[in-house]
């Protein structure tokens, strides 16, 4: 939860190729103070059955930029293995983007919900509510 001196972040992932939440995707959270500062890894989580990370670490006071790193390759590898049980796959590893890194600016007192819309060959993000 954000305070007057910190921002807060949440995210979820929708696999648009199947129209369902993406479960089990590892998500790491990093922060920095100022555009020239170094990144500090804060920890991470994994998406639940609803595609949400409900336990991302709090941001430290003074954070101005946040980076969410999504490890998408293991998710798509698992999906491809499940699909091959029914029929041989017609494509390679299943993940053109093996990871997705989203960097955005924050201000104290605001909450930032950043959904990731994901498929094997593309993704998009937006500031949600």
N, CA, C and O atoms as CSV, one atom per row, in Angstrom:
chain,resi,resn,atom,element,x,y,z
A,1,UNK,N,N,0.844,-1.185,0.000
A,1,UNK,CA,C,0.000,0.000,0.000
A,1,UNK,C,C,0.884,1.241,0.000
A,1,UNK,O,O,1.898,1.283,0.696
A,2,UNK,N,N,0.512,2.224,-0.758
A,2,UNK,CA,C,1.330,3.428,-0.835
A,2,UNK,C,C,1.054,4.352,0.349
A,2,UNK,O,O,-0.016,4.313,0.957
A,3,UNK,N,N,2.039,5.175,0.655
A,3,UNK,CA,C,1.894,6.215,1.665
A,3,UNK,C,C,2.184,7.528,0.972
A,3,UNK,O,O,2.375,7.571,-0.243
A,4,UNK,N,N,2.215,8.592,1.743
A,4,UNK,CA,C,2.541,9.886,1.149
A,4,UNK,C,C,3.975,9.957,0.664
A,4,UNK,O,O,4.309,10.809,-0.160
A,5,UNK,N,N,4.850,9.052,1.177
A,5,UNK,CA,C,6.265,9.113,0.826
A,5,UNK,C,C,6.706,7.972,-0.093
A,5,UNK,O,O,7.857,7.949,-0.527
A,6,UNK,N,N,5.827,7.042,-0.392
A,6,UNK,CA,C,6.168,5.930,-1.286
A,6,UNK,C,C,5.051,5.695,-2.288
A,6,UNK,O,O,3.923,6.156,-2.111
A,7,UNK,N,N,5.389,4.977,-3.330
A,7,UNK,CA,C,4.406,4.516,-4.309
A,7,UNK,C,C,4.229,3.016,-4.084
A,7,UNK,O,O,5.011,2.401,-3.359
A,8,UNK,N,N,3.208,2.429,-4.701
A,8,UNK,CA,C,3.033,0.977,-4.629
A,8,UNK,C,C,2.747,0.439,-6.026
A,8,UNK,O,O,2.291,1.165,-6.910
A,9,UNK,N,N,3.030,-0.865,-6.206
A,9,UNK,CA,C,2.931,-1.495,-7.520
A,9,UNK,C,C,2.198,-2.828,-7.411
A,9,UNK,O,O,2.389,-3.585,-6.459
A,10,UNK,N,N,1.361,-3.094,-8.399
A,10,UNK,CA,C,0.750,-4.415,-8.557
A,10,UNK,C,C,0.705,-4.736,-10.046
A,10,UNK,O,O,0.838,-3.845,-10.885
A,11,UNK,N,N,0.516,-6.010,-10.367
A,11,UNK,CA,C,0.473,-6.421,-11.763
A,11,UNK,C,C,-0.366,-7.677,-11.915
A,11,UNK,O,O,-0.617,-8.395,-10.947
A,12,UNK,N,N,-0.789,-7.927,-13.123
A,12,UNK,CA,C,-1.362,-9.224,-13.474
A,12,UNK,C,C,-1.064,-9.480,-14.942
A,12,UNK,O,O,-0.737,-8.558,-15.690
A,13,UNK,N,N,-1.181,-10.762,-15.355
A,13,UNK,CA,C,-0.870,-11.146,-16.733
A,13,UNK,C,C,-2.053,-11.893,-17.316
A,13,UNK,O,O,-2.588,-12.819,-16.705
A,14,UNK,N,N,-2.454,-11.475,-18.512
A,14,UNK,CA,C,-3.460,-12.187,-19.284
A,14,UNK,C,C,-2.791,-12.761,-20.526
A,14,UNK,O,O,-2.183,-12.027,-21.305
A,15,UNK,N,N,-2.903,-14.068,-20.707
A,15,UNK,CA,C,-2.397,-14.715,-21.922
A,15,UNK,C,C,-3.470,-14.542,-22.987
A,15,UNK,O,O,-4.468,-15.263,-22.991
A,16,UNK,N,N,-3.267,-13.591,-23.885
A,16,UNK,CA,C,-4.289,-13.273,-24.881
A,16,UNK,C,C,-4.421,-14.347,-25.950
A,16,UNK,O,O,-5.396,-14.341,-26.701
A,17,UNK,N,N,-3.461,-15.274,-26.042
A,17,UNK,CA,C,-3.571,-16.343,-27.034
A,17,UNK,C,C,-4.615,-17.377,-26.620
A,17,UNK,O,O,-5.133,-18.110,-27.463
A,18,UNK,N,N,-4.923,-17.437,-25.327
A,18,UNK,CA,C,-5.936,-18.388,-24.851
A,18,UNK,C,C,-7.060,-17.693,-24.086
A,18,UNK,O,O,-8.029,-18.335,-23.681
A,19,UNK,N,N,-6.930,-16.382,-23.891
A,19,UNK,CA,C,-7.956,-15.634,-23.190
A,19,UNK,C,C,-8.078,-15.991,-21.718
A,19,UNK,O,O,-9.171,-15.935,-21.154
A,20,UNK,N,N,-6.966,-16.358,-21.094
A,20,UNK,CA,C,-6.967,-16.788,-19.691
A,20,UNK,C,C,-5.795,-16.141,-18.948
A,20,UNK,O,O,-4.826,-15.703,-19.568
A,21,UNK,N,N,-5.890,-16.084,-17.626
A,21,UNK,CA,C,-4.751,-15.588,-16.848
A,21,UNK,C,C,-3.531,-16.488,-17.039
A,21,UNK,O,O,-3.662,-17.693,-17.257
A,22,UNK,N,N,-2.360,-15.893,-16.954
A,22,UNK,CA,C,-1.100,-16.643,-17.053
A,22,UNK,C,C,-0.631,-16.964,-15.647
A,22,UNK,O,O,-0.181,-16.082,-14.915
A,23,UNK,N,N,-0.739,-18.229,-15.275
A,23,UNK,CA,C,-0.375,-18.677,-13.933
A,23,UNK,C,C,1.078,-19.141,-13.900
A,23,UNK,O,O,1.567,-19.750,-14.852
A,24,UNK,N,N,1.767,-18.847,-12.791
A,24,UNK,CA,C,3.103,-19.365,-12.559
A,24,UNK,C,C,4.232,-18.607,-13.227
A,24,UNK,O,O,5.330,-19.146,-13.364
A,25,UNK,N,N,3.996,-17.369,-13.647
A,25,UNK,CA,C,5.057,-16.565,-14.246
A,25,UNK,C,C,5.823,-15.849,-13.127
A,25,UNK,O,O,5.224,-15.133,-12.324
A,26,UNK,N,N,7.137,-16.042,-13.077
A,26,UNK,CA,C,7.966,-15.357,-12.089
A,26,UNK,C,C,8.071,-13.879,-12.449
A,26,UNK,O,O,8.286,-13.520,-13.607
A,27,UNK,N,N,7.915,-13.035,-11.441
A,27,UNK,CA,C,7.981,-11.583,-11.622
A,27,UNK,C,C,8.950,-11.028,-10.585
A,27,UNK,O,O,8.825,-11.309,-9.393
A,28,UNK,N,N,9.919,-10.234,-11.049
A,28,UNK,CA,C,10.882,-9.587,-10.153
A,28,UNK,C,C,10.646,-8.084,-10.168
A,28,UNK,O,O,10.290,-7.509,-11.197
A,29,UNK,N,N,10.845,-7.461,-9.026
A,29,UNK,CA,C,10.634,-6.026,-8.871
A,29,UNK,C,C,11.951,-5.363,-8.486
A,29,UNK,O,O,12.626,-5.798,-7.552
A,30,UNK,N,N,12.311,-4.303,-9.216
A,30,UNK,CA,C,13.508,-3.510,-8.911
A,30,UNK,C,C,13.115,-2.051,-8.867
A,30,UNK,O,O,12.113,-1.649,-9.459
A,31,UNK,N,N,13.914,-1.249,-8.156
A,31,UNK,CA,C,13.630,0.180,-8.043
A,31,UNK,C,C,14.930,0.966,-8.101
A,31,UNK,O,O,16.011,0.440,-7.835
A,32,UNK,N,N,14.796,2.235,-8.455
A,32,UNK,CA,C,15.948,3.128,-8.401
A,32,UNK,C,C,15.480,4.532,-8.032
A,32,UNK,O,O,14.312,4.890,-8.184
A,33,UNK,N,N,16.436,5.303,-7.543
A,33,UNK,CA,C,16.177,6.684,-7.174
A,33,UNK,C,C,16.888,7.564,-8.188
A,33,UNK,O,O,18.118,7.609,-8.212
A,34,UNK,N,N,16.138,8.257,-9.018
A,34,UNK,CA,C,16.709,9.110,-10.049
A,34,UNK,C,C,17.042,8.325,-11.303
A,34,UNK,O,O,17.328,7.129,-11.240
A,35,UNK,N,N,17.004,8.999,-12.438
A,35,UNK,CA,C,17.211,8.310,-13.705
A,35,UNK,C,C,18.632,7.802,-13.887
A,35,UNK,O,O,18.856,6.904,-14.698
A,36,UNK,N,N,19.592,8.346,-13.164
A,36,UNK,CA,C,20.977,7.893,-13.282
A,36,UNK,C,C,21.390,6.895,-12.214
A,36,UNK,O,O,22.517,6.400,-12.226
A,37,UNK,N,N,20.495,6.601,-11.301
A,37,UNK,CA,C,20.824,5.692,-10.205
A,37,UNK,C,C,20.849,4.242,-10.649
A,37,UNK,O,O,20.320,3.889,-11.703
A,38,UNK,N,N,21.469,3.417,-9.834
A,38,UNK,CA,C,21.507,1.984,-10.109
A,38,UNK,C,C,20.245,1.300,-9.623
A,38,UNK,O,O,19.555,1.799,-8.734
A,39,UNK,N,N,19.950,0.156,-10.214
A,39,UNK,CA,C,18.770,-0.614,-9.834
A,39,UNK,C,C,19.044,-1.421,-8.568
A,39,UNK,O,O,20.120,-1.995,-8.399
A,40,UNK,N,N,18.046,-1.453,-7.683
A,40,UNK,CA,C,18.084,-2.270,-6.477
A,40,UNK,C,C,17.010,-3.328,-6.592
A,40,UNK,O,O,15.826,-3.012,-6.707
A,41,UNK,N,N,17.424,-4.595,-6.561
A,41,UNK,CA,C,16.447,-5.693,-6.609
A,41,UNK,C,C,15.719,-5.742,-5.274
A,41,UNK,O,O,16.346,-5.771,-4.215
A,42,UNK,N,N,14.394,-5.750,-5.332
A,42,UNK,CA,C,13.585,-5.744,-4.119
A,42,UNK,C,C,12.994,-7.110,-3.802
A,42,UNK,O,O,12.575,-7.355,-2.671
A,43,UNK,N,N,12.955,-7.993,-4.776
A,43,UNK,CA,C,12.363,-9.313,-4.579
A,43,UNK,C,C,11.387,-9.612,-5.679
A,43,UNK,O,O,11.362,-8.935,-6.707
A,44,UNK,N,N,10.581,-10.632,-5.463
A,44,UNK,CA,C,9.658,-11.002,-6.512
A,44,UNK,C,C,8.557,-11.898,-6.022
A,44,UNK,O,O,8.355,-12.090,-4.823
A,45,UNK,N,N,7.855,-12.437,-6.980
A,45,UNK,CA,C,6.700,-13.267,-6.711
A,45,UNK,C,C,6.440,-14.088,-7.969
A,45,UNK,O,O,7.245,-14.088,-8.900
A,46,UNK,N,N,5.332,-14.773,-7.985
A,46,UNK,CA,C,4.879,-15.480,-9.181
A,46,UNK,C,C,3.375,-15.282,-9.285
A,46,UNK,O,O,2.688,-15.130,-8.274
A,47,UNK,N,N,2.870,-15.283,-10.506
A,47,UNK,CA,C,1.443,-15.077,-10.690
A,47,UNK,C,C,0.646,-16.267,-10.181
A,47,UNK,O,O,1.067,-17.417,-10.311
A,48,UNK,N,N,-0.501,-15.977,-9.604
A,48,UNK,CA,C,-1.381,-17.021,-9.088
A,48,UNK,C,C,-2.340,-17.501,-10.183
A,48,UNK,O,O,-2.180,-17.135,-11.347
A,49,UNK,N,N,-3.321,-18.305,-9.822
A,49,UNK,CA,C,-4.253,-18.866,-10.797
A,49,UNK,C,C,-5.060,-17.795,-11.513
A,49,UNK,O,O,-5.587,-18.036,-12.599
A,50,UNK,N,N,-5.161,-16.607,-10.911
A,50,UNK,CA,C,-5.869,-15.485,-11.530
A,50,UNK,C,C,-4.902,-14.576,-12.288
A,50,UNK,O,O,-5.298,-13.507,-12.752
A,51,UNK,N,N,-3.626,-14.993,-12.420
A,51,UNK,CA,C,-2.628,-14.216,-13.143
A,51,UNK,C,C,-2.094,-13.021,-12.371
A,51,UNK,O,O,-1.430,-12.162,-12.951
A,52,UNK,N,N,-2.370,-12.950,-11.077
A,52,UNK,CA,C,-1.999,-11.783,-10.274
A,52,UNK,C,C,-0.842,-12.062,-9.333
A,52,UNK,O,O,-0.682,-13.174,-8.830
A,53,UNK,N,N,-0.033,-11.023,-9.104
A,53,UNK,CA,C,1.007,-11.041,-8.074
A,53,UNK,C,C,0.485,-10.178,-6.938
A,53,UNK,O,O,0.456,-8.952,-7.039
A,54,UNK,N,N,0.078,-10.818,-5.872
A,54,UNK,CA,C,-0.520,-10.077,-4.767
A,54,UNK,C,C,0.461,-9.744,-3.663
A,54,UNK,O,O,0.098,-9.075,-2.696
A,55,UNK,N,N,1.700,-10.197,-3.789
A,55,UNK,CA,C,2.659,-10.007,-2.700
A,55,UNK,C,C,3.984,-9.421,-3.156
A,55,UNK,O,O,5.039,-9.817,-2.662
A,56,UNK,N,N,3.942,-8.475,-4.101
A,56,UNK,CA,C,5.181,-7.809,-4.499
A,56,UNK,C,C,5.699,-6.962,-3.339
A,56,UNK,O,O,4.908,-6.419,-2.567
A,57,UNK,N,N,7.014,-6.845,-3.213
A,57,UNK,CA,C,7.583,-6.067,-2.103
A,57,UNK,C,C,7.207,-4.586,-2.185
A,57,UNK,O,O,6.883,-4.064,-3.252
A,58,UNK,N,N,7.258,-3.936,-1.041
A,58,UNK,CA,C,7.008,-2.493,-0.980
A,58,UNK,C,C,8.175,-1.744,-1.607
A,58,UNK,O,O,9.308,-2.226,-1.599
A,59,UNK,N,N,7.897,-0.580,-2.141
A,59,UNK,CA,C,8.941,0.275,-2.708
A,59,UNK,C,C,9.570,1.117,-1.606
A,59,UNK,O,O,8.867,1.602,-0.720
A,60,UNK,N,N,10.877,1.294,-1.653
A,60,UNK,CA,C,11.517,2.151,-0.646
A,60,UNK,C,C,11.210,3.627,-0.894
A,60,UNK,O,O,10.915,4.039,-2.016
A,61,UNK,N,N,11.285,4.388,0.154
A,61,UNK,CA,C,11.107,5.835,0.040
A,61,UNK,C,C,12.156,6.391,-0.921
A,61,UNK,O,O,13.304,5.948,-0.908
A,62,UNK,N,N,11.774,7.342,-1.742
A,62,UNK,CA,C,12.691,7.951,-2.702
A,62,UNK,C,C,12.687,7.282,-4.066
A,62,UNK,O,O,13.381,7.745,-4.972
A,63,UNK,N,N,11.925,6.203,-4.241
A,63,UNK,CA,C,11.865,5.514,-5.540
A,63,UNK,C,C,11.246,6.432,-6.585
A,63,UNK,O,O,10.195,7.033,-6.360
A,64,UNK,N,N,11.914,6.532,-7.735
A,64,UNK,CA,C,11.389,7.329,-8.846
A,64,UNK,C,C,11.113,6.485,-10.082
A,64,UNK,O,O,10.313,6.871,-10.934
A,65,UNK,N,N,11.779,5.321,-10.183
A,65,UNK,CA,C,11.599,4.433,-11.326
A,65,UNK,C,C,11.483,2.995,-10.831
A,65,UNK,O,O,12.140,2.597,-9.869
A,66,UNK,N,N,10.643,2.234,-11.502
A,66,UNK,CA,C,10.393,0.843,-11.141
A,66,UNK,C,C,10.569,-0.015,-12.380
A,66,UNK,O,O,10.248,0.405,-13.491
A,67,UNK,N,N,11.083,-1.222,-12.178
A,67,UNK,CA,C,11.188,-2.186,-13.284
A,67,UNK,C,C,10.557,-3.506,-12.835
A,67,UNK,O,O,10.890,-4.049,-11.782
A,68,UNK,N,N,9.649,-3.997,-13.655
A,68,UNK,CA,C,9.068,-5.327,-13.479
A,68,UNK,C,C,9.673,-6.233,-14.541
A,68,UNK,O,O,9.613,-5.922,-15.730
A,69,UNK,N,N,10.253,-7.347,-14.122
A,69,UNK,CA,C,10.819,-8.337,-15.039
A,69,UNK,C,C,9.955,-9.594,-14.982
A,69,UNK,O,O,9.795,-10.200,-13.923
A,70,UNK,N,N,9.402,-9.977,-16.127
A,70,UNK,CA,C,8.545,-11.151,-16.239
A,70,UNK,C,C,9.314,-12.259,-16.956
A,70,UNK,O,O,9.784,-12.052,-18.075
A,71,UNK,N,N,9.448,-13.410,-16.344
A,71,UNK,CA,C,10.141,-14.553,-16.948
A,71,UNK,C,C,9.115,-15.363,-17.740
A,71,UNK,O,O,8.477,-16.264,-17.197
A,72,UNK,N,N,8.961,-15.042,-19.014
A,72,UNK,CA,C,7.888,-15.630,-19.825
A,72,UNK,C,C,8.269,-16.953,-20.491
A,72,UNK,O,O,7.387,-17.758,-20.792
A,73,UNK,N,N,9.547,-17.194,-20.724
A,73,UNK,CA,C,9.953,-18.402,-21.436
A,73,UNK,C,C,9.516,-19.696,-20.738
A,73,UNK,O,O,8.981,-20.580,-21.407
A,74,UNK,N,N,9.720,-19.844,-19.419
A,74,UNK,CA,C,9.256,-21.085,-18.772
A,74,UNK,C,C,7.740,-21.273,-18.867
A,74,UNK,O,O,7.257,-22.397,-18.997
A,75,UNK,N,N,6.999,-20.174,-18.801
A,75,UNK,CA,C,5.537,-20.257,-18.930
A,75,UNK,C,C,5.149,-20.830,-20.286
A,75,UNK,O,O,4.342,-21.756,-20.362
A,76,UNK,N,N,5.723,-20.279,-21.364
A,76,UNK,CA,C,5.370,-20.763,-22.706
A,76,UNK,C,C,5.904,-22.165,-22.974
A,76,UNK,O,O,5.268,-22.937,-23.691
A,77,UNK,N,N,7.062,-22.508,-22.408
A,77,UNK,CA,C,7.578,-23.873,-22.562
A,77,UNK,C,C,6.608,-24.871,-21.940
A,77,UNK,O,O,6.349,-25.930,-22.511
A,78,UNK,N,N,6.080,-24.536,-20.781
A,78,UNK,CA,C,5.107,-25.407,-20.121
A,78,UNK,C,C,3.822,-25.504,-20.945
A,78,UNK,O,O,3.264,-26.591,-21.100
A,79,UNK,N,N,3.355,-24.377,-21.471
A,79,UNK,CA,C,2.135,-24.384,-22.296
A,79,UNK,C,C,2.329,-25.234,-23.542
A,79,UNK,O,O,1.424,-25.966,-23.945
A,80,UNK,N,N,3.518,-25.139,-24.160
A,80,UNK,CA,C,3.784,-25.924,-25.369
A,80,UNK,C,C,3.829,-27.413,-25.031
A,80,UNK,O,O,3.306,-28.234,-25.785
A,81,UNK,N,N,4.446,-27.765,-23.915
A,81,UNK,CA,C,4.512,-29.171,-23.510
A,81,UNK,C,C,3.112,-29.728,-23.274
A,81,UNK,O,O,2.825,-30.867,-23.643
A,82,UNK,N,N,2.243,-28.932,-22.662
A,82,UNK,CA,C,0.854,-29.358,-22.448
A,82,UNK,C,C,0.134,-29.543,-23.776
A,82,UNK,O,O,-0.634,-30.491,-23.938
A,83,UNK,N,N,0.375,-28.640,-24.731
A,83,UNK,CA,C,-0.280,-28.731,-26.043
A,83,UNK,C,C,0.207,-29.943,-26.822
A,83,UNK,O,O,-0.563,-30.538,-27.576
A,84,UNK,N,N,1.481,-30.324,-26.652
A,84,UNK,CA,C,2.034,-31.449,-27.388
A,84,UNK,C,C,1.471,-32.779,-26.912
A,84,UNK,O,O,1.588,-33.786,-27.611
A,85,UNK,N,N,0.864,-32.796,-25.739
A,85,UNK,CA,C,0.227,-34.023,-25.276
A,85,UNK,C,C,-0.942,-34.387,-26.172
A,85,UNK,O,O,-1.252,-35.566,-26.346
A,86,UNK,N,N,-1.594,-33.379,-26.742
A,86,UNK,CA,C,-2.744,-33.614,-27.600
A,86,UNK,C,C,-2.366,-33.708,-29.079
A,86,UNK,O,O,-2.936,-34.505,-29.823
A,87,UNK,N,N,-1.405,-32.891,-29.495
A,87,UNK,CA,C,-0.987,-32.878,-30.902
A,87,UNK,C,C,0.403,-32.258,-30.990
A,87,UNK,O,O,0.739,-31.398,-30.176
A,88,UNK,N,N,1.208,-32.669,-31.945
A,88,UNK,CA,C,2.548,-32.081,-32.098
A,88,UNK,C,C,2.468,-30.580,-32.364
A,88,UNK,O,O,1.594,-30.120,-33.100
A,89,UNK,N,N,3.364,-29.836,-31.775
A,89,UNK,CA,C,3.401,-28.389,-31.982
A,89,UNK,C,C,4.020,-28.076,-33.332
A,89,UNK,O,O,4.881,-28.808,-33.820
A,90,UNK,N,N,3.576,-26.988,-33.927
A,90,UNK,CA,C,4.081,-26.575,-35.228
A,90,UNK,C,C,5.070,-25.432,-35.125
A,90,UNK,O,O,5.500,-24.894,-36.145
A,91,UNK,N,N,5.440,-25.050,-33.911
A,91,UNK,CA,C,6.379,-23.943,-33.769
A,91,UNK,C,C,7.510,-24.332,-32.831
A,91,UNK,O,O,7.505,-25.412,-32.240
A,92,UNK,N,N,8.484,-23.429,-32.705
A,92,UNK,CA,C,9.687,-23.745,-31.941
A,92,UNK,C,C,9.451,-23.641,-30.443
A,92,UNK,O,O,8.501,-24.241,-29.939
A,93,UNK,N,N,10.272,-22.910,-29.717
A,93,UNK,CA,C,10.241,-22.900,-28.252
A,93,UNK,C,C,8.962,-22.333,-27.668
A,93,UNK,O,O,8.670,-22.558,-26.493
A,94,UNK,N,N,8.190,-21.599,-28.463
A,94,UNK,CA,C,6.944,-21.057,-27.955
A,94,UNK,C,C,7.059,-19.682,-27.337
A,94,UNK,O,O,6.052,-19.129,-26.893
A,95,UNK,N,N,8.259,-19.107,-27.291
A,95,UNK,CA,C,8.414,-17.779,-26.694
A,95,UNK,C,C,9.387,-16.946,-27.522
A,95,UNK,O,O,10.603,-17.111,-27.420
A,96,UNK,N,N,8.854,-16.071,-28.324
A,96,UNK,CA,C,9.702,-15.151,-29.077
A,96,UNK,C,C,10.368,-14.167,-28.126
A,96,UNK,O,O,11.517,-13.775,-28.329
A,97,UNK,N,N,9.634,-13.767,-27.080
A,97,UNK,CA,C,10.165,-12.901,-26.036
A,97,UNK,C,C,10.356,-13.747,-24.778
A,97,UNK,O,O,9.387,-13.977,-24.055
A,98,UNK,N,N,11.576,-14.218,-24.494
A,98,UNK,CA,C,11.792,-15.086,-23.337
A,98,UNK,C,C,11.630,-14.351,-22.003
A,98,UNK,O,O,11.444,-14.977,-20.959
A,99,UNK,N,N,11.700,-13.046,-22.048
A,99,UNK,CA,C,11.457,-12.228,-20.856
A,99,UNK,C,C,10.914,-10.880,-21.299
A,99,UNK,O,O,11.143,-10.438,-22.425
A,100,UNK,N,N,10.200,-10.245,-20.405
A,100,UNK,CA,C,9.646,-8.924,-20.669
A,100,UNK,C,C,10.040,-8.031,-19.500
A,100,UNK,O,O,9.774,-8.360,-18.343
A,101,UNK,N,N,10.671,-6.904,-19.801
A,101,UNK,CA,C,11.053,-5.931,-18.771
A,101,UNK,C,C,10.290,-4.634,-19.021
A,101,UNK,O,O,10.366,-4.050,-20.102
A,102,UNK,N,N,9.567,-4.204,-18.020
A,102,UNK,CA,C,8.777,-2.978,-18.118
A,102,UNK,C,C,9.330,-1.991,-17.098
A,102,UNK,O,O,9.401,-2.293,-15.907
A,103,UNK,N,N,9.721,-0.813,-17.569
A,103,UNK,CA,C,10.257,0.232,-16.703
A,103,UNK,C,C,9.329,1.432,-16.769
A,103,UNK,O,O,8.910,1.845,-17.851
A,104,UNK,N,N,9.007,1.994,-15.599
A,104,UNK,CA,C,8.103,3.141,-15.568
A,104,UNK,C,C,8.447,4.048,-14.388
A,104,UNK,O,O,9.069,3.627,-13.413
A,105,UNK,N,N,8.023,5.305,-14.509
A,105,UNK,CA,C,8.263,6.314,-13.476
A,105,UNK,C,C,7.112,6.307,-12.475
A,105,UNK,O,O,5.962,6.045,-12.829
A,106,UNK,N,N,7.445,6.600,-11.217
A,106,UNK,CA,C,6.434,6.665,-10.158
A,106,UNK,C,C,6.606,7.937,-9.341
A,106,UNK,O,O,7.679,8.540,-9.320
A,107,UNK,N,N,5.541,8.327,-8.676
A,107,UNK,CA,C,5.586,9.446,-7.733
A,107,UNK,C,C,5.006,8.975,-6.407
A,107,UNK,O,O,4.123,8.116,-6.384
A,108,UNK,N,N,5.499,9.535,-5.300
A,108,UNK,CA,C,5.010,9.124,-3.984
A,108,UNK,C,C,3.495,9.299,-3.852
A,108,UNK,O,O,2.903,10.228,-4.404
A,109,UNK,N,N,2.898,8.388,-3.112
A,109,UNK,CA,C,1.471,8.475,-2.824
A,109,UNK,C,C,0.567,7.857,-3.873
A,109,UNK,O,O,-0.644,7.776,-3.664
A,110,UNK,N,N,1.121,7.418,-5.000
A,110,UNK,CA,C,0.320,6.837,-6.079
A,110,UNK,C,C,0.447,5.320,-6.089
A,110,UNK,O,O,1.472,4.765,-5.695
A,111,UNK,N,N,-0.618,4.658,-6.549
A,111,UNK,CA,C,-0.559,3.213,-6.780
A,111,UNK,C,C,-0.496,2.989,-8.286
A,111,UNK,O,O,-1.198,3.652,-9.050
A,112,UNK,N,N,0.350,2.052,-8.708
A,112,UNK,CA,C,0.536,1.738,-10.121
A,112,UNK,C,C,0.199,0.271,-10.358
A,112,UNK,O,O,0.905,-0.624,-9.895
A,113,UNK,N,N,-0.876,0.043,-11.077
A,113,UNK,CA,C,-1.226,-1.318,-11.487
A,113,UNK,C,C,-0.828,-1.430,-12.952
A,113,UNK,O,O,-1.319,-0.675,-13.792
A,114,UNK,N,N,0.059,-2.369,-13.261
A,114,UNK,CA,C,0.626,-2.486,-14.605
A,114,UNK,C,C,0.337,-3.881,-15.150
A,114,UNK,O,O,1.118,-4.805,-14.924
A,115,UNK,N,N,-0.785,-4.047,-15.870
A,115,UNK,CA,C,-1.120,-5.340,-16.468
A,115,UNK,C,C,-0.260,-5.623,-17.706
A,115,UNK,O,O,0.098,-4.716,-18.458
A,116,UNK,N,N,0.055,-6.892,-17.891
A,116,UNK,CA,C,0.778,-7.363,-19.071
A,116,UNK,C,C,-0.164,-8.246,-19.880
A,116,UNK,O,O,-0.655,-9.261,-19.385
A,117,UNK,N,N,-0.413,-7.857,-21.120
A,117,UNK,CA,C,-1.182,-8.673,-22.063
A,117,UNK,C,C,-0.159,-9.404,-22.909
A,117,UNK,O,O,0.636,-8.770,-23.602
A,118,UNK,N,N,-0.168,-10.734,-22.862
A,118,UNK,CA,C,0.927,-11.539,-23.374
A,118,UNK,C,C,0.436,-12.599,-24.342
A,118,UNK,O,O,-0.618,-13.201,-24.136
A,119,UNK,N,N,1.202,-12.823,-25.398
A,119,UNK,CA,C,1.008,-13.984,-26.264
A,119,UNK,C,C,2.394,-14.419,-26.734
A,119,UNK,O,O,3.364,-13.702,-26.489
A,120,UNK,N,N,2.521,-15.562,-27.399
A,120,UNK,CA,C,3.871,-16.046,-27.740
A,120,UNK,C,C,4.685,-15.115,-28.633
A,120,UNK,O,O,5.911,-15.219,-28.662
A,121,UNK,N,N,4.038,-14.213,-29.360
A,121,UNK,CA,C,4.777,-13.393,-30.312
A,121,UNK,C,C,4.596,-11.893,-30.108
A,121,UNK,O,O,4.945,-11.101,-30.983
A,122,UNK,N,N,4.056,-11.504,-28.967
A,122,UNK,CA,C,3.884,-10.083,-28.696
A,122,UNK,C,C,3.375,-9.846,-27.291
A,122,UNK,O,O,2.940,-10.766,-26.599
A,123,UNK,N,N,3.441,-8.589,-26.889
A,123,UNK,CA,C,2.897,-8.207,-25.600
A,123,UNK,C,C,2.584,-6.712,-25.613
A,123,UNK,O,O,3.101,-5.963,-26.443
A,124,UNK,N,N,1.736,-6.296,-24.688
A,124,UNK,CA,C,1.492,-4.880,-24.471
A,124,UNK,C,C,1.228,-4.677,-22.984
A,124,UNK,O,O,0.846,-5.602,-22.267
A,125,UNK,N,N,1.442,-3.447,-22.545
A,125,UNK,CA,C,1.235,-3.079,-21.152
A,125,UNK,C,C,0.514,-1.743,-21.115
A,125,UNK,O,O,0.491,-1.003,-22.098
A,126,UNK,N,N,-0.068,-1.453,-19.975
A,126,UNK,CA,C,-0.714,-0.163,-19.781
A,126,UNK,C,C,-0.808,0.116,-18.294
A,126,UNK,O,O,-0.656,-0.789,-17.474
A,127,UNK,N,N,-1.058,1.361,-17.952
A,127,UNK,CA,C,-1.296,1.679,-16.535
A,127,UNK,C,C,-2.773,1.423,-16.266
A,127,UNK,O,O,-3.649,2.111,-16.788
A,128,UNK,N,N,-3.016,0.438,-15.456
A,128,UNK,CA,C,-4.387,0.086,-15.104
A,128,UNK,C,C,-4.843,0.845,-13.881
A,128,UNK,O,O,-4.236,1.838,-13.478
A,129,UNK,N,N,-5.923,0.360,-13.298
A,129,UNK,CA,C,-6.464,1.012,-12.102
A,129,UNK,C,C,-6.635,0.005,-10.980
A,129,UNK,O,O,-7.080,0.364,-9.890
